[in-house]
Amino acid sequence: MLVSDADPSTASLVAEAAELLKRSGLPVYLVINKMPARGGRLDLDAVSRAVRDARGLITLRARPAAAAQLTGGEFAWDRAPEDWKVALDELCAVIASDWRDLELSS
């Protein structure tokens, strides 16, 4: 799993790391964190093209209040932003479908 913020230069480094991980034969999952609701400079289509073999790409919107709760140790999933819950459910579903290929359990 590779995580990037929504800055294009960071995403570029993550795309390079994905190329190195491709050699492992294991699936690659991408998470773009701190994605602005609008006005962001990151082109998600370009990220998808750069990491064609990714099994999943999810985005987590920038939510300063929730991030502050997380940093302060006061975060609870029952109060998490709905879009965070949906995005992470989608990521979990993709990982679950690949579970046997990940060779993490006997």
C-alpha distances in whole Angstrom, upper triangle without the diagonal:
4,7,10,13,16,18,18,18,15,13,15,14,10,12,13,10,9,13,13,10,12,14,13,13,10,8,6,5,6,7,11,13,16,17,21,23,25,26,22,22,19,19,17,19,18,15,14,17,15,12,14,12,9,10,9,10,11,13,14,18,19,21,23,25,22,20,23,24,20,21,25,23,25,22,23,21,24,25,21,22,22,20,17,18,18,14,13,15,14,10,12,14,12,10,13,15,13,13,16,14,12,15,14,17,21
4,7,10,13,14,15,14,11,10,12,10,7,9,11,8,8,11,12,10,12,15,14,15,12,11,7,6,5,6,9,11,14,15,19,21,23,23,20,19,16,17,14,17,16,12,13,15,13,11,14,13,10,11,10,10,11,12,13,16,18,20,22,24,21,19,22,23,20,20,24,23,25,23,23,22,25,25,22,22,22,19,17,19,19,15,14,17,15,12,14,17,14,13,17,18,16,17,20,18,15,18,18,21,25
4,7,10,12,13,13,9,9,12,10,7,10,12,10,11,14,15,13,16,18,18,19,16,14,11,8,6,5,6,7,10,12,16,18,20,20,17,17,14,15,13,16,16,12,14,16,15,13,16,15,12,14,12,10,10,10,10,13,14,16,18,20,18,16,19,20,17,17,21,21,22,20,21,20,23,23,19,19,20,17,15,17,17,14,13,16,15,12,15,17,16,15,18,20,18,19,22,21,18,21,20,24,27
4,6,8,9,10,6,6,9,9,6,9,12,11,11,15,16,15,17,20,20,21,19,17,13,11,8,6,5,6,9,10,13,16,17,17,14,13,11,13,12,15,14,11,13,16,14,13,16,17,14,16,13,11,11,10,10,12,13,16,17,20,18,15,19,20,18,18,21,22,23,21,23,22,25,24,20,19,21,18,15,18,18,15,15,18,17,15,18,20,18,18,22,23,22,23,26,24,22,25,24,27,31
4,6,8,9,7,7,11,11,10,12,15,14,15,18,19,19,21,24,24,25,23,20,17,14,11,8,5,5,6,7,10,13,15,14,11,11,9,12,12,15,15,12,15,17,16,16,19,20,17,18,16,13,12,9,9,10,10,13,14,17,16,13,16,18,16,16,20,21,22,20,22,21,24,23,19,18,19,17,15,18,18,15,16,19,19,17,20,22,21,21,24,25,25,26,29,27,25,28,27,30,34
4,6,9,7,7,10,12,11,13,16,16,16,19,21,21,22,25,26,26,24,22,18,16,12,10,6,6,6,5,8,11,11,11,7,8,6,9,9,13,12,11,13,16,15,15,18,20,17,19,16,13,12,9,9,9,9,13,14,18,17,15,18,20,19,19,22,24,24,22,24,23,25,24,20,18,19,16,15,19,19,15,17,20,19,18,21,23,22,22,26,27,26,28,31,29,27,31,30,33,37
4,6,5,6,9,10,11,12,15,16,17,19,21,21,23,26,26,27,26,23,20,18,14,13,9,9,9,9,10,14,13,12,8,7,6,10,11,14,13,11,15,17,15,16,19,21,19,21,19,15,15,13,13,13,12,16,16,20,20,17,20,23,21,20,24,26,27,25,27,26,29,27,23,22,23,20,19,22,22,19,20,24,23,21,24,26,25,25,29,29,28,30,33,31,29,32,32,35,39
4,5,5,6,9,10,10,12,14,15,17,19,20,21,24,25,26,25,23,19,18,14,14,11,12,12,11,13,16,15,13,9,7,5,8,10,12,10,9,13,14,12,14,17,19,18,20,18,15,16,14,15,15,15,19,20,24,23,21,24,26,24,24,28,29,30,28,30,29,32,30,26,24,25,22,21,25,24,21,22,25,23,22,25,27,25,25,29,29,28,30,33,31,29,32,32,35,39
4,5,5,7,9,10,11,13,14,16,17,19,20,23,24,26,25,23,19,19,15,15,13,14,14,14,16,19,18,16,13,10,9,11,13,15,12,11,15,16,13,15,18,20,19,22,20,17,18,17,18,18,18,21,22,25,25,22,24,27,25,24,28,29,31,29,31,30,33,32,28,27,28,25,24,27,27,23,24,27,26,23,27,29,26,26,30,31,29,31,33,31,29,32,32,36,39
4,5,5,6,9,10,11,12,15,16,17,19,21,22,23,22,20,17,16,13,12,10,11,12,13,15,18,18,17,13,12,10,12,13,15,13,11,14,16,13,14,17,19,17,20,18,15,16,14,15,16,16,19,20,23,22,19,22,24,22,21,25,26,28,26,28,27,30,29,25,24,26,23,21,24,24,20,21,24,23,21,24,26,24,23,27,28,26,28,31,28,26,29,29,32,36
4,5,5,6,9,10,10,13,15,15,16,19,20,21,20,18,14,13,10,10,8,10,12,12,14,17,17,16,13,11,8,10,9,12,10,7,11,12,10,10,14,15,13,16,15,12,13,12,14,15,16,19,21,24,23,20,23,25,23,23,27,27,29,26,28,27,30,29,25,24,24,21,20,23,22,18,19,22,21,18,22,23,21,21,25,25,24,26,28,26,24,27,27,31,34
4,5,5,6,9,10,11,13,14,16,18,20,21,20,19,15,15,12,13,12,14,16,15,18,21,20,19,15,13,10,11,11,13,10,8,11,12,8,10,14,15,14,18,17,15,16,16,18,19,19,23,24,28,26,24,27,29,26,26,30,31,32,30,32,30,33,32,29,27,28,25,23,26,25,22,23,26,23,21,24,26,23,23,27,27,25,27,30,27,25,28,29,32,35
4,5,5,6,9,10,11,13,14,17,18,20,19,18,15,15,12,13,13,14,16,17,20,23,23,21,18,15,13,14,14,16,13,11,14,14,11,11,15,16,15,18,18,16,17,17,19,20,20,24,24,28,26,23,26,28,25,25,29,29,31,29,31,30,33,32,29,28,29,26,24,27,26,23,23,26,24,21,24,26,23,23,27,27,25,26,29,26,24,27,27,30,33
4,5,5,6,9,10,10,12,15,16,17,16,15,11,11,9,10,10,12,15,15,19,21,22,21,17,16,13,14,13,15,13,9,12,13,10,9,13,13,12,15,14,12,14,14,16,18,19,22,23,26,24,22,25,26,23,23,27,27,29,27,28,27,30,30,26,25,26,23,21,23,23,19,19,22,20,18,20,22,20,19,23,23,21,23,25,22,20,23,23,27,30
4,5,5,7,9,10,11,14,15,16,15,14,11,11,9,12,12,15,17,17,20,22,22,22,18,16,13,13,12,13,10,7,9,10,6,6,10,11,10,13,13,12,14,15,18,20,21,24,26,29,27,25,28,30,27,27,31,31,32,30,31,29,33,32,28,27,28,24,23,25,24,20,21,23,21,18,21,22,19,19,23,23,21,23,25,22,20,24,24,28,31
4,5,5,7,9,10,12,14,16,16,15,12,14,12,15,15,17,20,20,23,26,26,25,21,19,16,16,15,16,13,11,13,12,9,9,12,12,12,16,16,15,18,19,21,23,24,27,28,31,30,27,30,32,29,28,32,32,34,32,34,32,35,35,31,31,31,28,26,28,27,24,24,26,24,21,24,25,22,22,25,25,23,24,26,23,21,24,25,29,31
4,5,5,6,9,11,12,14,13,13,10,12,11,13,14,17,20,20,23,26,27,26,22,21,17,18,17,18,16,12,14,14,11,10,13,12,12,15,15,15,17,18,20,23,23,26,28,30,28,26,29,30,27,26,30,30,32,30,31,30,33,33,30,29,30,27,25,26,26,22,22,24,23,19,22,23,20,19,23,23,20,22,23,20,18,21,21,25,28
4,5,5,6,9,10,11,11,10,7,9,9,12,14,16,20,20,23,25,26,26,22,21,17,17,15,16,14,11,11,12,9,7,10,9,8,11,12,12,15,17,19,22,23,26,28,31,28,26,29,30,27,28,31,31,33,30,31,29,32,33,29,28,28,25,23,25,24,20,20,22,20,17,19,21,17,16,20,20,17,19,21,18,16,19,20,24,26
4,5,5,7,10,11,12,11,10,12,12,16,17,20,23,23,26,28,29,28,25,23,19,19,17,17,15,12,13,12,9,7,10,9,10,13,15,15,18,20,23,25,27,30,31,34,32,30,33,34,31,31,35,34,36,34,35,33,36,36,33,32,32,29,27,29,28,24,24,26,23,20,22,23,20,19,23,22,19,21,22,19,18,21,22,25,28
4,5,6,8,10,11,12,11,13,14,17,19,21,24,25,28,31,31,31,27,25,22,22,20,20,18,16,16,16,13,11,13,12,13,15,17,17,20,22,24,27,28,31,32,35,33,30,33,34,31,31,34,34,36,34,35,33,37,37,33,33,33,30,28,30,29,25,25,27,25,21,23,24,21,20,23,23,20,21,22,18,17,19,20,24,26
4,5,5,7,7,9,7,11,12,15,17,20,23,24,27,30,31,31,27,26,22,22,20,20,19,16,16,16,13,11,13,10,10,13,14,15,18,20,23,26,27,30,31,34,31,29,32,32,29,29,33,32,34,32,32,31,34,34,31,31,31,28,26,27,26,23,22,24,22,18,20,21,18,16,19,19,16,17,18,15,13,16,17,20,23
4,5,6,7,8,7,11,13,16,19,22,25,25,29,30,31,31,28,26,23,22,20,19,18,15,14,14,12,9,10,8,9,11,14,15,19,21,24,27,29,31,33,36,33,31,34,35,31,32,36,35,37,34,34,32,35,36,33,32,32,29,27,28,27,23,23,24,22,19,20,21,17,16,19,18,15,17,18,14,13,16,18,21,23
4,5,8,10,11,14,16,20,22,25,28,28,32,34,35,35,31,29,26,25,23,23,21,19,18,18,15,13,14,11,13,15,17,19,22,25,27,30,32,35,36,39,36,34,37,38,34,34,38,37,39,36,37,35,38,39,36,36,35,32,30,31,30,27,26,27,25,22,23,24,20,19,22,21,17,19,18,15,14,16,18,21,23
4,5,9,10,13,16,19,22,24,28,28,32,34,35,36,32,31,27,27,24,24,23,20,19,20,18,15,15,12,13,14,17,19,22,24,26,30,31,34,36,38,35,33,36,36,32,33,36,35,37,34,35,33,36,37,34,34,34,31,29,30,29,26,24,25,24,20,21,22,18,16,19,19,15,16,15,12,11,12,14,18,19
4,7,9,13,16,19,22,25,28,29,32,34,35,36,32,31,27,26,24,23,23,20,18,19,17,14,14,10,11,12,15,18,21,24,26,30,32,34,36,38,35,33,37,37,33,34,37,36,38,35,35,33,36,37,34,34,33,31,29,29,28,25,23,24,22,19,20,20,16,15,17,16,12,14,13,9,10,11,14,17,19
4,7,10,13,16,20,22,26,26,30,31,33,34,30,30,26,25,22,22,22,19,17,19,17,14,14,10,10,10,13,15,18,21,23,27,29,31,33,35,32,30,33,33,30,31,34,33,34,31,31,29,32,33,30,30,30,27,25,25,24,21,20,21,19,16,16,16,13,11,14,13,9,11,11,7,6,9,11,14,17
4,7,10,13,17,19,23,23,27,28,30,31,27,27,23,22,19,19,19,16,14,16,15,11,11,8,7,6,9,12,15,18,20,24,26,28,31,32,29,28,31,31,28,29,33,31,33,29,29,27,30,31,27,27,27,24,22,22,21,18,17,18,15,12,13,14,10,9,12,11,8,10,11,8,8,11,13,16,18
4,7,10,13,16,20,20,23,25,26,27,24,23,19,19,16,17,16,13,12,14,12,9,10,7,5,6,7,9,12,15,17,21,23,25,27,29,27,25,28,29,25,27,30,29,30,27,27,25,28,29,26,25,25,22,20,21,20,16,15,17,15,11,13,14,11,10,13,13,10,12,14,12,10,14,15,18,21
4,7,10,13,17,17,20,22,23,24,21,21,17,17,14,15,16,12,11,14,13,10,11,9,5,5,5,6,8,11,14,17,19,22,24,26,23,22,25,26,22,24,27,26,27,24,24,22,25,25,22,21,21,18,16,17,16,13,12,13,11,8,10,12,9,8,12,12,11,13,15,13,12,16,16,19,22
4,7,10,13,13,17,18,20,21,18,17,14,14,11,13,13,9,9,12,11,9,11,10,7,8,6,5,6,8,11,14,16,19,21,23,21,19,23,24,21,22,26,25,26,23,23,21,24,24,21,20,20,16,15,16,15,12,11,14,12,9,12,14,11,11,15,16,14,16,19,17,16,19,19,22,26
4,6,10,10,14,16,18,19,16,16,13,14,11,14,14,11,11,15,14,12,14,14,10,11,8,6,5,6,7,11,13,15,17,20,17,16,19,20,17,19,22,22,23,19,20,18,21,21,17,16,17,14,11,13,13,9,9,13,11,9,12,14,12,13,16,17,17,18,21,20,18,21,21,23,27
4,7,7,10,13,14,15,12,13,10,11,9,12,13,10,11,15,14,13,15,16,13,14,11,7,6,5,6,8,10,13,15,18,16,14,18,19,17,18,22,22,23,20,21,19,22,21,17,16,16,13,12,14,14,10,11,15,13,12,15,17,16,16,20,21,20,22,25,23,22,25,24,27,31
4,6,9,12,14,15,12,13,11,14,12,16,16,13,15,18,17,16,19,20,16,17,14,11,9,6,5,7,7,10,12,14,13,11,14,16,14,15,18,19,19,17,18,17,20,18,15,14,15,12,10,13,14,11,11,15,15,13,16,18,18,18,21,23,22,23,27,26,24,27,25,28,32
4,6,9,12,12,10,12,11,14,13,17,17,15,17,20,20,19,22,23,20,21,17,14,11,8,6,5,4,7,9,12,11,9,12,15,13,14,17,18,19,16,18,17,20,18,14,13,15,12,11,15,15,13,14,17,17,16,19,21,21,21,24,26,26,27,31,29,27,31,29,32,36
4,6,8,10,7,10,8,11,10,14,15,13,15,18,18,18,20,22,19,20,16,13,10,7,6,4,5,9,11,14,14,12,16,18,17,17,21,22,22,19,21,19,21,19,16,14,15,12,11,15,15,12,14,17,17,16,19,21,21,22,25,26,26,27,31,30,28,31,30,33,37
4,5,7,6,9,9,12,12,16,17,16,18,21,21,21,23,25,22,23,19,16,13,10,9,6,5,9,11,14,14,13,16,18,18,19,22,23,23,20,22,21,22,20,17,14,15,13,13,17,17,15,17,20,19,19,23,24,24,25,28,29,29,31,34,33,32,35,34,37,40
4,7,8,11,12,13,13,16,18,17,19,22,22,23,24,26,23,24,20,17,14,11,10,6,7,9,12,14,15,15,18,20,20,21,23,25,24,21,22,21,22,20,17,13,14,11,13,16,16,14,17,20,19,20,23,24,24,26,28,29,30,32,35,34,33,36,35,38,41
4,6,9,10,12,13,15,17,17,19,21,22,23,24,27,24,25,22,18,16,13,13,10,10,13,15,18,18,18,21,23,23,24,26,28,27,25,26,25,26,23,20,17,18,15,16,20,19,17,21,23,22,22,26,27,26,28,31,31,32,34,38,36,35,39,38,40,44
4,7,9,11,13,15,16,17,19,21,21,23,25,27,25,26,23,20,18,15,15,12,12,15,16,19,20,20,22,25,24,25,28,29,29,27,28,27,29,26,23,20,21,18,19,23,22,20,23,26,24,25,28,29,28,30,33,34,34,36,39,38,36,40,39,42,46
4,6,8,10,13,13,13,16,18,18,20,22,24,22,23,20,17,15,12,13,11,11,14,16,19,19,18,21,23,23,23,26,28,28,26,27,26,28,26,22,20,20,17,18,21,21,18,21,24,22,22,26,27,26,27,30,31,31,33,36,35,33,37,36,39,43
4,6,9,12,11,12,15,16,16,18,20,23,21,23,21,17,17,14,15,14,14,17,18,22,22,21,23,26,25,25,28,30,30,28,30,29,31,29,25,23,24,20,21,24,23,20,23,26,24,23,27,28,27,28,31,32,31,34,36,34,33,37,36,39,43
4,6,9,8,8,11,13,13,14,17,19,17,20,17,13,13,11,13,13,13,17,19,22,22,20,23,26,24,24,28,29,30,27,29,27,29,28,24,22,22,19,19,22,21,18,20,23,21,20,24,25,23,25,28,28,28,30,33,31,29,33,33,36,39
4,5,5,6,9,10,11,13,14,17,16,18,16,13,13,12,15,14,16,20,22,25,24,23,26,28,27,27,31,32,32,29,31,29,31,29,26,23,23,19,20,23,21,18,21,23,21,20,24,24,22,24,27,27,27,29,32,30,29,33,33,36,39
4,5,5,6,9,10,11,12,15,13,15,12,9,10,9,12,13,15,19,21,24,23,22,25,27,25,26,30,30,31,28,28,26,28,27,24,21,21,17,17,20,18,15,17,20,17,16,20,21,19,20,24,23,23,26,28,26,26,29,30,33,36
4,5,5,6,9,10,10,13,13,15,13,10,12,12,16,17,19,22,25,28,27,26,29,31,29,30,34,34,34,31,32,29,31,31,27,24,24,20,20,23,20,17,20,21,18,18,22,22,19,21,25,24,23,26,29,26,26,30,31,34,37
4,5,5,6,9,10,13,13,16,14,12,14,14,17,18,20,24,26,29,28,26,30,32,30,30,34,35,35,32,33,31,33,33,29,27,26,22,22,25,23,20,22,24,21,20,24,24,21,23,26,25,24,27,30,27,27,30,31,34,37
4,5,5,6,8,11,10,13,12,9,11,12,15,16,18,22,24,27,26,24,27,29,27,28,31,32,32,29,30,28,31,30,26,24,24,20,20,22,21,17,19,21,18,17,20,21,18,20,23,23,22,24,27,24,23,27,27,31,34
4,5,5,6,9,8,10,9,8,11,12,16,17,20,23,26,29,27,26,29,30,28,29,33,33,34,30,31,28,31,30,27,25,24,20,20,22,20,16,18,20,17,15,19,19,16,18,21,20,19,22,24,22,22,25,26,29,32
4,5,5,9,10,12,12,11,14,16,19,21,23,27,29,32,30,29,33,34,32,33,36,36,37,34,34,32,35,34,30,28,28,24,24,26,23,20,22,23,20,19,22,22,19,21,24,22,21,25,26,23,23,27,28,31,34
4,6,9,9,13,13,12,15,16,19,21,23,26,29,32,30,28,32,33,31,31,35,35,36,33,34,32,35,34,31,29,29,25,24,26,24,21,22,24,21,19,23,23,20,21,24,23,21,24,26,23,23,26,27,30,33
4,6,6,9,10,10,13,15,18,21,23,26,28,31,29,27,31,32,29,30,34,33,35,31,32,30,33,33,29,27,27,23,22,24,22,19,20,21,18,16,19,20,16,17,20,20,18,21,22,19,19,22,23,27,29
4,6,9,10,10,14,16,20,22,25,28,31,33,31,30,33,34,31,33,36,36,37,34,34,31,34,34,30,29,28,24,24,25,23,20,21,22,18,17,20,19,16,17,20,18,17,20,21,18,19,22,24,27,29
4,6,9,11,14,17,20,23,26,29,31,34,31,30,33,34,31,32,36,35,36,33,33,30,33,34,30,29,28,25,24,24,22,19,20,21,17,15,18,17,14,14,17,16,14,17,18,15,15,19,20,23,26
4,5,7,11,14,17,20,22,25,28,30,27,26,30,30,27,29,32,31,32,29,29,26,29,30,26,25,24,21,20,21,19,16,16,17,14,12,14,14,11,12,15,14,12,15,17,14,14,18,19,22,25
4,7,10,14,17,20,23,25,28,30,27,26,30,30,27,29,32,31,32,28,28,25,27,28,25,24,23,20,19,19,17,14,14,14,11,9,12,11,7,8,12,10,9,12,14,12,12,16,17,20,22
4,6,10,13,16,19,22,25,26,24,23,27,27,24,26,29,28,29,25,25,22,24,25,22,21,19,16,15,16,14,11,11,12,9,7,10,10,7,9,12,11,11,14,16,15,14,18,19,21,24
4,7,10,13,16,19,22,24,21,20,24,25,22,24,27,27,27,24,24,21,24,24,20,19,18,14,13,15,13,9,11,12,9,8,12,12,10,11,15,15,14,17,20,18,17,21,21,24,27
4,7,10,13,15,18,20,18,17,21,21,19,21,24,24,24,20,20,18,20,20,16,15,14,11,10,11,10,6,8,10,8,7,11,12,11,12,15,16,16,18,21,20,19,23,22,25,28
4,6,9,12,15,17,15,15,18,19,17,19,22,22,22,19,19,17,19,19,15,13,13,9,8,11,10,7,9,12,10,10,13,15,14,15,18,19,20,21,25,24,22,26,25,28,31
4,7,8,12,14,11,11,15,15,14,16,19,19,19,15,16,14,17,15,12,10,10,7,6,9,10,7,8,12,12,11,14,16,16,17,19,21,22,23,26,26,24,27,26,28,32
4,6,9,12,10,10,14,15,14,16,19,19,19,16,17,15,17,15,12,9,10,7,7,11,11,9,12,15,14,15,17,19,19,21,23,24,25,26,30,29,28,31,30,32,36
4,6,9,9,8,11,13,13,14,16,18,17,15,17,16,18,15,12,10,12,10,10,13,14,13,14,17,18,17,20,22,23,23,26,28,28,29,33,32,30,33,31,34,38
4,6,6,6,9,10,11,12,14,16,15,12,14,14,15,12,10,8,11,10,9,13,14,13,15,18,19,19,21,23,24,24,26,29,29,30,34,33,31,34,32,34,38
4,6,5,6,9,10,10,12,14,13,12,15,15,17,14,12,11,14,14,13,16,18,17,18,21,22,22,23,26,27,27,29,32,32,32,36,36,33,36,34,36,40
4,5,5,6,9,10,11,12,11,10,12,13,14,11,10,10,13,14,13,15,18,18,18,21,23,23,24,27,28,28,30,32,33,33,37,37,34,37,35,37,40
4,5,5,6,9,10,11,9,7,9,10,12,9,7,7,11,12,10,12,15,15,15,17,19,19,20,23,25,24,26,29,30,30,33,33,31,34,31,33,37
4,5,5,6,8,10,10,8,11,12,14,12,10,10,14,14,11,14,17,16,15,18,20,19,20,24,24,24,26,29,29,29,33,33,30,32,30,32,36
4,5,5,6,9,8,8,12,14,16,13,12,13,16,17,15,17,20,19,19,22,24,23,24,27,28,27,29,32,32,32,36,36,33,35,33,35,38
4,5,5,6,5,5,8,11,13,10,10,12,15,16,14,15,19,19,18,20,23,22,23,26,27,26,28,31,32,31,35,35,32,34,31,33,37
4,5,5,6,5,8,10,13,11,10,12,15,16,13,14,18,17,15,18,21,19,20,23,24,23,25,28,28,28,31,32,29,31,28,30,33
4,6,8,8,12,14,17,15,13,15,19,19,16,18,21,20,18,22,24,22,23,26,27,26,28,31,31,30,33,33,30,32,29,31,35
4,5,8,11,14,16,14,14,16,20,21,18,19,23,22,21,24,26,25,25,29,30,28,30,33,33,32,36,36,33,35,32,33,37
4,6,9,12,14,13,13,16,19,20,17,18,22,21,19,22,25,23,23,26,28,26,28,31,31,30,33,34,31,32,29,31,34
4,7,10,12,10,11,14,17,19,16,17,20,21,19,21,24,23,23,26,28,27,28,31,32,31,34,35,32,34,31,32,35
4,7,9,8,7,11,14,15,12,13,17,17,15,17,20,20,20,23,25,24,25,28,29,28,31,32,29,31,28,30,33
4,5,6,6,10,12,14,12,11,15,16,14,16,19,19,18,21,23,23,23,26,27,26,30,31,29,30,27,28,32
4,5,5,8,9,12,9,8,12,13,11,12,15,16,15,17,20,20,20,23,24,24,27,28,26,28,26,26,30
4,6,9,9,12,11,9,13,15,13,14,17,18,17,19,22,22,22,25,27,26,30,31,29,31,28,29,32
4,7,8,12,10,10,13,15,14,15,18,19,19,21,24,24,24,27,29,28,32,33,31,33,31,32,35
4,6,8,7,7,10,12,11,13,15,16,16,19,21,21,22,25,26,26,30,30,28,31,28,30,33
4,6,5,7,9,10,11,13,15,16,17,19,21,21,23,25,26,27,31,31,29,32,30,31,35
4,5,5,6,9,10,11,12,14,15,17,19,20,21,23,25,25,29,30,28,31,29,31,34
4,5,5,6,9,10,11,12,14,15,17,18,20,21,23,24,28,28,27,30,28,30,33
4,5,5,6,8,10,11,12,14,16,16,18,20,21,22,26,26,24,27,25,27,31
4,6,5,6,9,10,10,12,14,15,16,18,20,20,24,25,23,26,24,26,29
4,6,5,6,9,10,11,13,14,15,17,19,20,23,24,23,26,25,26,29
4,5,5,6,9,10,11,13,14,16,17,18,22,22,21,24,23,25,28
4,5,5,6,9,10,10,12,14,15,16,20,20,18,21,20,21,25
4,5,5,6,9,10,10,12,14,15,19,19,18,21,20,21,24
4,5,5,6,9,10,11,13,14,18,18,17,21,20,21,24
4,5,5,6,9,10,11,12,16,16,14,18,17,19,22
4,5,5,6,9,10,10,14,15,13,16,15,16,19
4,5,5,6,9,10,13,14,14,17,16,17,20
4,5,5,7,9,12,12,12,15,15,17,20
4,5,5,6,10,10,9,12,11,13,16
4,5,5,8,10,10,12,11,12,15
4,6,8,9,10,12,13,14,16
4,6,5,6,9,10,12,14
4,5,5,7,7,8,11
4,5,6,7,8,9
4,5,8,10,11
4,5,8,11
4,6,7
4,7
4
